[in-house]
Amino acid sequence: MNKVGEDLFEVATIEQMKKGYIEEQDQFTCILCEHSIEKGIIYQKNDVLYEAEKFMQHHIQEKHDSVFDYFIQLNKKMTGLTEHQSNLLKAFYEGQSDQEIQKNLEIGSVSTIRQHRFALREKEKQAKTLLTLMALLKEREENPEQFMPIHRTATMVDDRFNITKKEEDEVLQKVFPNGLEGELIRFPKKQKHKIIVLRAIAATLDQAAQYSEKQLNEHISKMYEDYVTIRRYLIEYGFLDRKTDGSAYWVKK
């Protein structure tokens, strides 16, 4: 499992992103949900035996359908794509003909679809250029400022997420003077600081578990008396999801 504040998106190569997982010394870790599978073990699923890497591939297919399916549903802040562009990419990936895409997406003409293909290829070139420039910049910078990653399920991304590692450490030290295992002495009023605290609280939850409302309340109340406010903000900011009847809560992926 990656550490709080560390994002597998940040460290993964393009080839690793395409596969959907990172190979580490003792395990394979899913980039999409951070689920880890230990090496050196034979896993059984539906009477089929898998070695670790094959089982990770099975996990991605079972839990995420495919790497493409996971990434294409991310919000615009993560992909840089409009909803229309995302729908087109999905249609291209599924192998739909231009005529089928024209009909299914109600696009004016086949030539319009070709224009979109061209625009997406130009966007790809721009992305490669930016990646190259950023890589060169990182090599040149002696002490680059480290910004905290934005959680992929954020409901709205704006300047509130402009948070440095130093700022996060300072805020957590003030409001959790005894560490995350101790009490939250106050819930900040500043929106940026709220996000820092909420991210830290979400990281203390079992990322793979489902909690009843009672279990979640008990977990939060160990850190802060007003668990209702914390629970509400965790959902509002996209850290948690829940069933419509409130019978189950889980860390949103």
Number of C-alpha atoms within 10 A of each C-alpha: 13 12 8 13 17 13 17 22 14 8 12 15 12 10 10 16 19 14 17 23 25 21 14 11 8 11 17 21 22 23 23 19 18 18 17 21 20 18 15 11 11 13 16 11 9 5 7 7 12 16 15 19 19 13 20 25 17 16 17 22 13 10 11 16 12 17 17 16 13 14 17 18 14 15 19 13 14 16 12 13 17 12 13 11 16 19 16 20 18 16 17 14 11 9 11 14 12 18 12 14 19 18 13 11 12 9 15 10 13 15 12 13 17 12 11 15 16 12 13 16 12 12 14 12 12 12 13 12 12 12 12 11 11 12 11 11 12 11 9 10 9 8 7 10 10 11 16 19 18 17 18 18 18 20 12 12 17 9 8 14 19 13 18 14 13 12 17 19 11 12 17 18 13 13 19 19 14 13 12 17 12 13 17 23 14 14 15 15 8 9 12 18 20 19 21 21 24 19 19 17 20 19 16 13 16 11 16 13 11 17 19 15 15 10 13 18 18 14 16 21 16 13 18 19 16 13 17 14 11 20 20 11 16 22 19 14 19 19 24 19 19 17 9 8 6 11 12 17 20 21 21 19 16
